Amino acid sequence: MQSKVLRGKHLLEINDNKKKDDIEKESFNLPIGHKVIINSVNKNNSDQIFIPGIGSCIVPIIYDKNQKIAGLSHILLSTSKKGSIVTYPHKFADLSIKHLVKELKKHGAENLEAVIVGGAQIFRVEDNNIGQKNIKIVKKELKKLKINIIKEEIGGNKGRIFIFDAKNFSISVKISGSDDYKIIKLTDN
Amino acid sequence: MNEINQNKINLTPSQIDTLKELGNIGSGNAIVALSTLLNKRVEMYLTDLKLIPFWKFSDIFENKEVEYFGISSKIQDDNEFRILQLYTKASMIKIINDLTDFEKIDIEDIKNIKDLDSYSLSIISEMGNILAGNFTSALSDLLSISLMPEIPDLALDVIDAISNSVIANFTQELDNILVIDTSLKIEALELRGYICFIPSMEAVKILLEKVSQKFDT
């Protein structure tokens, strides 16, 4: 189920059934229930991870800024049902964070920090509060693993368009319908 | 044996045809209503049935960067069926402006569903309701069951944000969803839209049972 693609000097690793073609592009979409690990050895690379709309979903970006290793997942729901067989761990916040951190450690990441994006309420009278639940569980899981949240772009009632730029090791987020991207740099320099 | 349980859906070709036909009848009826309501020619594309993993749902739709109005109608309390309608933002605002004698809305002022006044909201809501109602009444008549859409929920956003928020309600335990979708176009209004019928697995079972009872297939 796992495929690893070495593109330029980045190791992009994506889970599940995504075809290799999808990852061969300069920029690729990260669908819900999936994760990606970016291990940047070289600064001169132009890989971008793009999400055309984050609604009630939530995207945690967990990273080691010194080594430039990052992991992100596109989470749909807060908690998996106890005892059920889960094919897509990154669909659920309670499983995804743990998995991501484990993967990152395998890549040698230390001193992890996080940025979280998403968790909006897209419909006017949505009854299930999925976005808010997602925020709550992601925060809880990160706290459990003692990972500080450096920045959050969460809640509200509009979707967000998201780009992770591996070259600059930065995130660009904009509210759908607006023109300006807010850029969040993950490194100090 | 055909299995329709929580995690696995296996449908025979004839069951797929049946469901597709139900979707076709429903969306056909809804589109006639839309055409009558707006007094415009509506182009309708062939209804398609897709059994796809949850993460592919948003791939059904094109124009990812454009904002749409999303109208989500629940049918019956227990979340058994859902009809999701999507219409391009600019053309919906044109429709609202055509129907109103009051001050016209400027598209630049509408960034958020909350920016719309209650009159405009009720136009969208009512349009969604009429279409969903026509969709379900076609099925109710055919299968002698009672299907009533609830007051629809509205959103204004890019398609991925809307569609993923809708399927979050379906996929706590399921990894696959069944979608019967029809896309439509109204040239005169530059409107592009989609009508998606998303039944839960329980609902698929009920529909197929009703069809075989009625038509003995």
Interface residues (C-beta under 8 A of the other chain):
Chain A: N17 P31 I32 G33 H34 I51 P52 G53 I54 G55 S56 C57 L76 L77 K81 S84 I85 T87 Y88 K91 A120 I122 F123 R124 V125 E126 N128 I130 G131 N157 K158 G159 R160 I161 S176 G177 S178
Chain B: N7 P53 F54 W55 K56 S58 K64 E65 E67 G70 S72 K111 N112 I113 K114 D153 L154 A155 L156 D157 V158 I159 D160 A161 I162 N164 S165 I167 A168 N169 T171 Q172 E173 D175
